[in-house]
Amino acid sequence: MKLFWGDIHSHCGITYGFGSLTNALGAAREHLDFCAVTGHAMWPDMPELCSDTEFLISFHKTGFSKLRNNWESIRETINSYNRDHEFVTFQSYEMHGSTLGDYHLISPDDDLKLVYADNPHELLNKLPGSRAIMVPHHIAYASGYRGIDWNAFDRTISPVVEVCSKHGCSMSDKAPYPYYHNMGARDTHNTVYEGLRQGKRFSFVGSTDHHAGYPGSYGDCKLAVLCGEKTRDSIFNAICAGHTYAVTGDRIRCDFTVNGAPFGSFIRAGSQPREIVFDMKASHFIDKVVLYKNLRPVRIINGESLTGVNEKGRYKIRIEMGWGNNQDLFTWNGSVKIENGILTDVEKCFRGRSILAPSADLSASDNVNSIDNRILNSDENGLEWICQTVKNISPLHPSTSAIVLEVEGDLKTRITGKINNKNFSLSVSDLLEHSLVCPMKPFNSQSFKIYQAVPQLQYCLKLSYTDADREKDCDFYHAEIYQTNSSCAFISPVFVE
């Protein structure tokens, strides 16, 4: 079984987003294993027209019509990008719901029909013979304001729930990334924890809900899927089985099992002990890891206790590019060579432009998502890449892009390279002590930063835990991982009867 990374909820100009569909799919293919580009299709209980809702209703109806008129060509384009074992695409469209909350449909079927209904159940009933699920998203908005209705939730059509996106994190009211979009604040009643507390059973996914045609845009959430191969059937079946988890930014890898069953599983243990095994690899310094039973912490590992520095082994080295004051794309050309060591992995942290939803003062062309972010070549000796960035939206909202190198070597291993016109050569020993920042011009400057190296002893963690106490007819165990750079992972529960 392998982990594959994707985004099953992103938007572009096929409805009321921005950027062309082909650019969106091309961008996704460069850094994801799979994706869905979602069309906005319907809002059965849309608010009534008045001066306050005129713009809202107008752009929604225009978007719905655009999807309806172009559905066949959209569907064909998405199918044309699907290449099993290389890059996988899914068909997708969205149903808004003031009362029930928003859901988007995901399907592996080439010939998926666009149908209309008043609720998620009715929608799937109108697609007999189709393979499809309905995924609730931005669930923590207030009831009646497009937040989820847990009373109407049905895991037979919704085996997974989107727990984080550009809207924020829906896990709980204490979770990082509160809701600050114009749709309102995060409501405790409609969080993930509340659904689990009520006995609902589901797995976690993250997706961007990005509206500028860049699926998987870094920092806007993704999902990991555990399955056998990179094909439509294998990935879709794993999503339906709940073998998924959500990340907000970095691709934090996690193997979490109870009695050998992976995250998202339903198992029977009766009164027998439950053997929980947790094995993770982060992309940055670990801040905290929490194992939960029935939403109660049973093991907490604080990053401050992970102080070891391996003199040989593996190290994570992040190179981040961006900053400056440019609205137009700034191009970065980079190369790195590894001396007295080898490059074992490269993680792509590429961003698109940050747009969550249309507004009256916002416009963008089909080329808004024509952004050249690529690894040009890579082997154990080094790599070359190109990426493009714009100015940060605010001091707290970055538009930077990055790559994260995993290097195997020792303290004398050296990272030598060039980014645009700046040369550098740093040993692992150097980078364990200090980072390097290189401005490109005298002021308001684009810059790149080579972060302090993260030793393997501070980004890898394995632990086990035996629980012999049965508390409920169905106990559940899940995990949450936090890094010091604010990236998180929310690992789906294992349900134990």
TIFIRO-588609 format. One record per residue (C-alpha): x, y, z; residue in three letters; residue number from 1. Coordinates in steps of 0.001 Angstrom, whole numbers, always signed. Example, Ala and Ser with C-alpha at 12.3 -4.5 7.8 and 13.67 -1.06 7.14 Angstrom:
BEGIN
      px      py      pz type seq
  +12300   -4500   +7800  Ala   1
  +13670   -1060   +7140  Ser   2
***
This chain:
BEGIN
      px      py      pz type seq
      +0      +0      +0  Met   1
   +1199   +3518    -843  Lys   2
    +264   +7085     +27  Leu   3
    -927   +9277   -2819  Phe   4
   -1594  +13015   -2556  Trp   5
   -4406  +14991   -4113  Gly   6
   -7113  +17637   -4033  Asp   7
  -10727  +16618   -4690  Ile   8
  -12305  +20068   -4362  His   9
  -10920  +22952   -6412  Ser  10
  -12470  +25451   -8793  His  11
  -11528  +27419  -11897  Cys  12
  -13206  +29404  -14654  Gly  13
  -15553  +26594  -15724  Ile  14
  -18066  +28211  -13357  Thr  15
  -17561  +31190  -11057  Tyr  16
  -13861  +30691  -10416  Gly  17
  -10907  +31970  -12397  Phe  18
   -8345  +30453  -14730  Gly  19
   -8670  +27922  -17525  Ser  20
   -9443  +24256  -16963  Leu  21
   -6412  +23091  -18941  Thr  22
   -4101  +25300  -16888  Asn  23
   -5659  +23918  -13695  Ala  24
   -5183  +20313  -14760  Leu  25
   -1671  +21011  -16020  Gly  26
    -700  +22608  -12708  Ala  27
   -2152  +19694  -10753  Ala  28
    -294  +17163  -12879  Arg  29
   +3031  +18798  -11969  Glu  30
   +2711  +18286   -8216  His  31
    -224  +15994   -7335  Leu  32
   -1061  +12338   -7882  Asp  33
   -4784  +13004   -8427  Phe  34
   -7333  +15801   -8453  Cys  35
  -10889  +16855   -9147  Ala  36
  -11750  +20227  -10650  Val  37
  -15229  +20936   -9333  Thr  38
  -17981  +22832  -11102  Gly  39
  -20551  +24824   -9124  His  40
  -23840  +23310  -10236  Ala  41
  -26828  +24215   -8044  Met  42
  -28203  +25855   -4923  Trp  43
  -31728  +24512   -4321  Pro  44
  -32484  +26782   -1332  Asp  45
  -30735  +29919   -2510  Met  46
  -31650  +33088    -547  Pro  47
  -34331  +35298   -2019  Glu  48
  -33330  +38163   -4270  Leu  49
  -32897  +41542   -2591  Cys  50
  -30391  +44376   -2745  Ser  51
  -28063  +42547    -334  Asp  52
  -28095  +39298   -2321  Thr  53
  -28200  +40665   -5875  Glu  54
  -24482  +40189   -6612  Phe  55
  -24381  +36826   -4814  Leu  56
  -27302  +35404   -6766  Ile  57
  -26100  +36847  -10051  Ser  58
  -22641  +35271  -10028  Phe  59
  -24001  +31944   -8782  His  60
  -26644  +31709  -11509  Lys  61
  -24120  +32749  -14149  Thr  62
  -21719  +30065  -12935  Gly  63
  -24399  +27370  -12835  Phe  64
  -25440  +28206  -16387  Ser  65
  -21840  +28133  -17581  Lys  66
  -21368  +24612  -16228  Leu  67
  -24681  +23386  -17670  Arg  68
  -23915  +24749  -21140  Asn  69
  -20394  +23311  -21273  Asn  70
  -20689  +20112  -19241  Trp  71
  -19854  +17659  -22018  Glu  72
  -16674  +19463  -23084  Ser  73
  -15610  +19961  -19443  Ile  74
  -16135  +16279  -18755  Arg  75
  -14165  +15291  -21860  Glu  76
  -11256  +17577  -20973  Thr  77
  -11036  +16160  -17446  Ile  78
  -11116  +12622  -18841  Asn  79
   -8373  +13449  -21347  Ser  80
   -5939  +14242  -18530  Tyr  81
   -6521  +10945  -16721  Asn  82
   -3582   +8566  -17087  Arg  83
   -3643   +5643  -14685  Asp  84
    -293   +5172  -12910  His  85
    +723   +8730  -13894  Glu  86
   -1964  +11271  -12976  Phe  87
   -5587  +10586  -12026  Val  88
   -8587  +12878  -12496  Thr  89
  -12144  +12645  -11172  Phe  90
  -15401  +14221  -12291  Gln  91
  -16938  +16579   -9758  Ser  92
  -19667  +19145   -9241  Tyr  93
  -21081  +20956   -6247  Glu  94
  -24441  +21415   -4564  Met  95
  -24780  +24373   -2198  His  96
  -27215  +24092    +687  Gly  97
  -28267  +26819   +3079  Ser  98
  -29979  +24250   +5309  Thr  99
  -28063  +21003   +4791  Leu 100
  -24694  +22575   +4047  Gly 101
  -22552  +22336    +926  Asp 102
  -21605  +19010    -691  Tyr 103
  -19552  +18171   -3744  His 104
  -19924  +15010   -5778  Leu 105
  -16873  +12928   -6729  Ile 106
  -16997  +10207   -9381  Ser 107
  -14514   +8097  -11362  Pro 108
  -17019   +7632  -14211  Asp 109
  -16094   +8996  -17643  Asp 110
  -19733   +9558  -18571  Asp 111
  -21023  +11140  -15343  Leu 112
  -24264  +13022  -15979  Lys 113
  -24977  +16501  -14656  Leu 114
  -28312  +16214  -12842  Val 115
  -30200  +18502  -10490  Tyr 116
  -31852  +17759   -7154  Ala 117
  -32953  +19317   -3874  Asp 118
  -30617  +17375   -1572  Asn 119
  -27589  +15041   -1704  Pro 120
  -29613  +11814   -1410  His 121
  -31913  +12802   -4241  Glu 122
  -28942  +13744   -6396  Leu 123
  -27342  +10312   -6095  Leu 124
  -30724   +8625   -6619  Asn 125
  -30892  +10393   -9979  Lys 126
  -27592   +8752  -10958  Leu 127
  -28456   +5031  -10823  Pro 128
  -25503   +2892  -11803  Gly 129
  -23014   +5711  -11320  Ser 130
  -20162   +5440   -8852  Arg 131
  -20268   +8628   -6808  Ala 132
  -20063   +9982   -3281  Ile 133
  -21089  +13297   -1726  Met 134
  -18434  +15108    +326  Val 135
  -19576  +17750   +2854  Pro 136
  -17265  +20758   +3018  His 137
  -16709  +23929   +5087  His 138
  -19008  +22181   +7524  Ile 139
  -18466  +24470  +10541  Ala 140
  -20409  +27461   +9272  Tyr 141
  -23533  +28199  +11290  Ala 142
  -26698  +26178  +10734  Ser 143
  -28783  +27786   +8013  Gly 144
  -25684  +29529   +6644  Tyr 145
  -24291  +26570   +4670  Arg 146
  -22956  +24690   +7696  Gly 147
  -23571  +20949   +7978  Ile 148
  -26759  +19474   +9439  Asp 149
  -25440  +16507  +11428  Trp 150
  -28987  +15170  +11809  Asn 151
  -29138  +14672   +8043  Ala 152
  -25611  +13272   +7654  Phe 153
  -25413   +9785   +6118  Asp 154
  -22075   +8001   +5856  Arg 155
  -23455   +5625   +3203  Thr 156
  -23262   +8508    +731  Ile 157
  -20564  +10517   +2562  Ser 158
  -17799   +8228   +3834  Pro 159
  -15428  +11205   +4090  Val 160
  -15814  +14789   +5301  Val 161
  -13656  +17730   +4239  Glu 162
  -12193  +18899   +7563  Val 163
   -9958  +21735   +6310  Cys 164
   -9632  +24009   +3280  Ser 165
   -9031  +27668   +2431  Lys 166
  -12117  +28391   +4529  His 167
  -10285  +27170   +7645  Gly 168
  -10179  +24119   +9883  Cys 169
  -13437  +22465  +10956  Ser 170
  -12044  +20006  +13500  Met 171
  -13091  +21923  +16615  Ser 172
  -13410  +25443  +17952  Asp 173
   -9942  +25033  +19496  Lys 174
   -8320  +23981  +16234  Ala 175
   -5894  +26228  +14354  Pro 176
   -7070  +28128  +11275  Tyr 177
  -10429  +29584  +12406  Pro 178
  -12941  +30706   +9779  Tyr 179
  -12474  +34296   +8553  Tyr 180
  -14143  +34226   +5135  His 181
  -17118  +36547   +4618  Asn 182
  -19541  +33627   +5138  Met 183
  -19032  +33845   +8896  Gly 184
  -17324  +32298  +11910  Ala 185
  -16761  +28687  +12932  Arg 186
  -19653  +27247  +14980  Asp 187
  -18922  +24568  +17590  Thr 188
  -22223  +22780  +16843  His 189
  -21113  +21910  +13318  Asn 190
  -17496  +20874  +13859  Thr 191
  -15940  +17478  +13200  Val 192
  -15635  +16807  +16928  Tyr 193
  -19346  +17456  +17398  Glu 194
  -20260  +15010  +14640  Gly 195
  -18023  +12328  +16141  Leu 196
  -19417  +13077  +19599  Arg 197
  -22911  +12421  +18225  Gln 198
  -21813   +9007  +16974  Gly 199
  -21353   +9856  +13300  Lys 200
  -18680   +7763  +11620  Arg 201
  -16567   +9150   +8814  Phe 202
  -13002   +9752   +7678  Ser 203
  -11136  +13002   +7104  Phe 204
  -10040  +14678   +3884  Val 205
   -8570  +18069   +3137  Gly 206
   -8907  +19971    -121  Ser 207
   -8236  +23533   -1202  Thr 208
  -11630  +24899   -2325  Asp 209
   -9300  +27109   -4350  His 210
  -11069  +29369   -6867  His 211
   -8135  +30394   -9067  Ala 212
   -7469  +27157  -10891  Gly 213
   -4544  +25730   -8925  Tyr 214
   -5485  +22365   -7364  Pro 215
   -3375  +21492   -4347  Gly 216
   -2100  +25044   -3871  Ser 217
    +311  +24830    -943  Tyr 218
   -1069  +25832   +2436  Gly 219
   -4708  +25426   +1368  Asp 220
   -5003  +21733   +2361  Cys 221
   -4752  +18365    +627  Lys 222
   -5597  +14745   +1316  Leu 223
   -3526  +11604   +1526  Ala 224
   -5013   +8335    +270  Val 225
   -3663   +4907   +1195  Leu 226
   -4186   +2424   -1622  Cys 227
   -2498    -113   -3843  Gly 228
   -1872   +1834   -7028  Glu 229
   -2309   +5185   -8708  Lys 230
   -5471   +4445  -10671  Thr 231
   -8982   +5866  -10640  Arg 232
  -10481   +2686   -9265  Asp 233
   -7882   +2139   -6558  Ser 234
   -7918   +5733   -5304  Ile 235
  -11714   +6057   -5445  Phe 236
  -12236   +2744   -3649  Asn 237
   -9800   +3825    -920  Ala 238
  -11642   +7129    -482  Ile 239
  -14936   +5243    -197  Cys 240
  -13312   +2964   +2399  Ala 241
  -12129   +6007   +4348  Gly 242
   -8409   +5271   +4069  His 243
   -7641   +8984   +3938  Thr 244
   -6380  +11840   +6061  Tyr 245
   -6040  +15612   +5777  Ala 246
   -3043  +17932   +5813  Val 247
   -3097  +21721   +5850  Thr 248
    +250  +22250   +4129  Gly 249
   +3233  +19901   +4241  Asp 250
   +2866  +16276   +3181  Arg 251
   +3207  +14771   +6633  Ile 252
   +3415  +11003   +6190  Arg 253
   +1696   +8818   +8755  Cys 254
   +1054   +5118   +9282  Asp 255
   -1597   +4804  +12006  Phe 256
   -3082   +1399  +12811  Thr 257
   -5200    -265  +15476  Val 258
   -4682   -4035  +15668  Asn 259
   -3077   -3754  +12246  Gly 260
   -6032   -1971  +10602  Ala 261
   -5201   +1394   +8978  Pro 262
   -6882   +4747   +9543  Phe 263
  -10491   +4795   +8392  Gly 264
  -11065   +1130   +9259  Ser 265
  -13977    -427  +11152  Phe 266
  -12864   -3403  +13239  Ile 267
  -14175   -5695  +15958  Arg 268
  -12062   -6234  +19066  Ala 269
  -14656   -6868  +21747  Gly 270
  -12901   -6964  +25093  Ser 271
   -9496   -7714  +23557  Gln 272
   -6675   -5138  +23913  Pro 273
   -6251   -2605  +21125  Arg 274
   -2674   -2250  +19873  Glu 275
   -2179   +1236  +18476  Ile 276
    +914   +1828  +16331  Val 277
   +1834   +5298  +15098  Phe 278
   +4738   +5882  +12688  Asp 279
   +5197   +9311  +11093  Met 280
   +7604  +11400   +9062  Lys 281
   +7087  +15158   +9117  Ala 282
   +8463  +17775   +6725  Ser 283
   +9604  +20185   +9444  His 284
  +10253  +20207  +13189  Phe 285
   +7546  +18336  +15117  Ile 286
   +5698  +20618  +17516  Asp 287
   +3178  +18189  +18996  Lys 288
   +1616  +14795  +18350  Val 289
   -1623  +13782  +20070  Val 290
   -3290  +10372  +20038  Leu 291
   -6977  +10499  +20923  Tyr 292
   -9486   +7961  +22156  Lys 293
  -13095   +9102  +21847  Asn 294
  -11784  +12693  +21457  Leu 295
   -9821  +12456  +24730  Arg 296
   -5997  +12728  +24538  Pro 297
   -4333   +9486  +25653  Val 298
    -770  +10159  +24466  Arg 299
    +874  +13546  +23922  Ile 300
   +4392  +14000  +22568  Ile 301
   +5733  +17552  +22681  Asn 302
   +8386  +18580  +20197  Gly 303
  +10512  +20047  +22967  Glu 304
  +11266  +16474  +24044  Ser 305
  +12677  +15625  +20593  Leu 306
  +16095  +17223  +20957  Thr 307
  +18382  +14630  +19398  Gly 308
  +20664  +15568  +16504  Val 309
  +21884  +12653  +14401  Asn 310
  +25492  +13036  +13227  Glu 311
  +24655  +10934  +10200  Lys 312
  +21417   +9850   +8601  Gly 313
  +18746  +12023   +7027  Arg 314
  +17965  +15735   +7205  Tyr 315
  +15167  +17918   +5813  Lys 316
  +16230  +21177   +4156  Ile 317
  +13568  +23646   +3018  Arg 318
  +14212  +26276    +332  Ile 319
  +11468  +28912    +181  Glu 320
  +11136  +31614   -2494  Met 321
   +8968  +34712   -2786  Gly 322
   +8381  +37947    -848  Trp 323
   +8917  +41264   -2651  Gly 324
   +6296  +43740   -3827  Asn 325
   +5424  +42312   -7241  Asn 326
   +1860  +41756   -8455  Gln 327
   +3194  +40120  -11620  Asp 328
   +4894  +36741  -11540  Leu 329
   +8546  +36693  -10505  Phe 330
  +10490  +33720  -11877  Thr 331
  +12918  +31642   -9854  Trp 332
  +15425  +29294  -11490  Asn 333
  +17220  +27060   -9024  Gly 334
  +19696  +24208   -8916  Ser 335
  +21230  +22234   -6060  Val 336
  +23995  +19640   -5914  Lys 337
  +24541  +17311   -2969  Ile 338
  +28197  +16647   -2100  Glu 339
  +29209  +13732    +149  Asn 340
  +25606  +12618    +407  Gly 341
  +22521  +11799   -1646  Ile 342
  +19134  +13383   -2280  Leu 343
  +16482  +10868   -1200  Thr 344
  +13271  +12873   -1664  Asp 345
  +11888  +16211   -2872  Val 346
   +8590  +17663   -1662  Glu 347
   +6927  +20310   -3834  Lys 348
   +5254  +23185   -1979  Cys 349
   +3960  +25175   -4963  Phe 350
   +1241  +27821   -4750  Arg 351
   -1228  +29382   -7144  Gly 352
   -2714  +32834   -6704  Arg 353
   -4924  +33039   -3635  Ser 354
   -8613  +33496   -4496  Ile 355
  -11394  +31917   -2438  Leu 356
  -14515  +33352   -4079  Ala 357
  -15613  +36092   -6488  Pro 358
  -16217  +39612   -5248  Ser 359
  -17632  +42710   -6895  Ala 360
  -14177  +44301   -7196  Asp 361
  -12305  +41219   -8439  Leu 362
  -11600  +40150  -11994  Ser 363
   -9077  +37766  -13502  Ala 364
   -8253  +36276  -16893  Ser 365
   -8036  +32660  -17993  Asp 366
   -4261  +33010  -17632  Asn 367
   -4389  +33767  -13903  Val 368
   -3349  +30160  -13314  Asn 369
    -663  +30062  -16008  Ser 370
   +2134  +29632  -13466  Ile 371
   +5321  +27718  -14230  Asp 372
   +6089  +25633  -11133  Asn 373
   +8090  +22519  -12002  Arg 374
  +10903  +20222  -10985  Ile 375
  +12933  +20157  -14204  Leu 376
  +15075  +17176  -13275  Asn 377
  +16054  +15327  -10141  Ser 378
  +18288  +12437   -9121  Asp 379
  +20275  +11406   -6065  Glu 380
  +22944  +14004   -6882  Asn 381
  +20668  +17046   -6953  Gly 382
  +17890  +18806   -8829  Leu 383
  +16854  +21794  -10932  Glu 384
  +13544  +23635  -10702  Trp 385
  +11587  +26667  -11793  Ile 386
   +8798  +28405   -9916  Cys 387
   +6956  +31729   -9983  Gln 388
   +5673  +33823   -7096  Thr 389
   +3862  +37084   -6361  Val 390
   +3950  +39369   -3322  Lys 391
   +2490  +38108     -79  Asn 392
   -1156  +39051    +432  Ile 393
    -344  +40254   +3943  Ser 394
   +2417  +39665   +6491  Pro 395
    +331  +36750   +7782  Leu 396
    -760  +35333   +4405  His 397
   +2205  +34152   +2289  Pro 398
   +2284  +33611   -1461  Ser 399
   +5703  +31967   -1405  Thr 400
   +6614  +28592   -2892  Ser 401
   +9150  +26085   -1614  Ala 402
  +10814  +22747   -2083  Ile 403
  +11803  +20468    +785  Val 404
  +14849  +18270    +264  Leu 405
  +15491  +15106   +2207  Glu 406
  +19236  +14505   +2205  Val 407
  +21085  +11446   +3457  Glu 408
  +24604  +12071   +4684  Gly 409
  +26431  +13436   +7698  Asp 410
  +27455  +16750   +9217  Leu 411
  +29985  +17318   +6409  Lys 412
  +27461  +16772   +3611  Thr 413
  +27284  +19961   +1561  Arg 414
  +24414  +21585    -324  Ile 415
  +25796  +23704   -3149  Thr 416
  +23608  +25601   -5565  Gly 417
  +22456  +28678   -7383  Lys 418
  +19105  +30463   -7364  Ile 419
  +18853  +33134  -10053  Asn 420
  +22159  +35030   -9648  Asn 421
  +22904  +33969   -6071  Lys 422
  +25358  +31159   -5294  Asn 423
  +25521  +29296   -2005  Phe 424
  +27389  +26386    -437  Ser 425
  +26410  +25178   +3022  Leu 426
  +27199  +22083   +5041  Ser 427
  +24614  +20217   +7076  Val 428
  +26587  +21343  +10114  Ser 429
  +26162  +24982   +9014  Asp 430
  +22431  +24533   +8479  Leu 431
  +21878  +22893  +11838  Leu 432
  +23016  +26193  +13362  Glu 433
  +21663  +28896  +11044  His 434
  +19400  +29606   +8084  Ser 435
  +20419  +31660   +5042  Leu 436
  +18373  +34534   +3561  Val 437
  +19307  +36044    +183  Cys 438
  +17494  +39219    -991  Pro 439
  +17525  +39796   -4740  Met 440
  +17594  +43624   -4713  Lys 441
  +18169  +46497   -2235  Pro 442
  +14595  +47032    -982  Phe 443
  +11069  +45518   -1060  Asn 444
  +12979  +42567   -2307  Ser 445
  +12112  +39145   -3545  Gln 446
  +14164  +36745   -1445  Ser 447
  +14871  +33113    -924  Phe 448
  +15493  +31398   +2386  Lys 449
  +17308  +28151   +3098  Ile 450
  +15932  +27036   +6429  Tyr 451
  +17771  +25386   +9272  Gln 452
  +18208  +21679   +8636  Ala 453
  +15820  +19396  +10504  Val 454
  +17581  +16270  +11791  Pro 455
  +15801  +12958  +11359  Gln 456
  +15434  +12554  +15124  Leu 457
  +13242  +15677  +15149  Gln 458
  +10963  +14924  +12177  Tyr 459
  +10441  +11167  +12552  Cys 460
   +8527   +9559  +15390  Leu 461
   +7287   +6054  +16102  Lys 462
   +5317   +5004  +19154  Leu 463
   +2957   +2277  +20263  Ser 464
    +205   +2191  +22833  Tyr 465
   -1905    -622  +24234  Thr 466
   -5435    +123  +25381  Asp 467
   -7337   -2592  +27235  Ala 468
  -10398    -568  +28242  Asp 469
  -13596    -729  +26247  Arg 470
  -15558   +2450  +26964  Glu 471
  -18363   +2386  +24403  Lys 472
  -20058     +36  +21991  Asp 473
  -17856   +1737  +19406  Cys 474
  -14638   +3402  +20562  Asp 475
  -12613   +5393  +18072  Phe 476
   -8988   +6457  +17900  Tyr 477
   -7510   +9246  +15815  His 478
   -4300  +11302  +15735  Ala 479
   -3320  +14908  +15145  Glu 480
    +148  +16130  +14186  Ile 481
   +1416  +19693  +14451  Tyr 482
   +4663  +21128  +13075  Gln 483
   +6400  +24300  +14273  Thr 484
   +5704  +25948  +10888  Asn 485
   +1921  +25589  +11521  Ser 486
   +1370  +22691   +9119  Ser 487
    -940  +20051  +10583  Cys 488
   -2204  +16576   +9791  Ala 489
   -5543  +15159  +10929  Phe 490
   -5438  +11361  +10800  Ile 491
   -8790   +9634  +10317  Ser 492
  -10234   +7499  +13110  Pro 493
  -10173   +3753  +13435  Val 494
  -13565   +2663  +14795  Phe 495
  -13466    -327  +17148  Val 496
  -16509   -2330  +18214  Glu 497
***
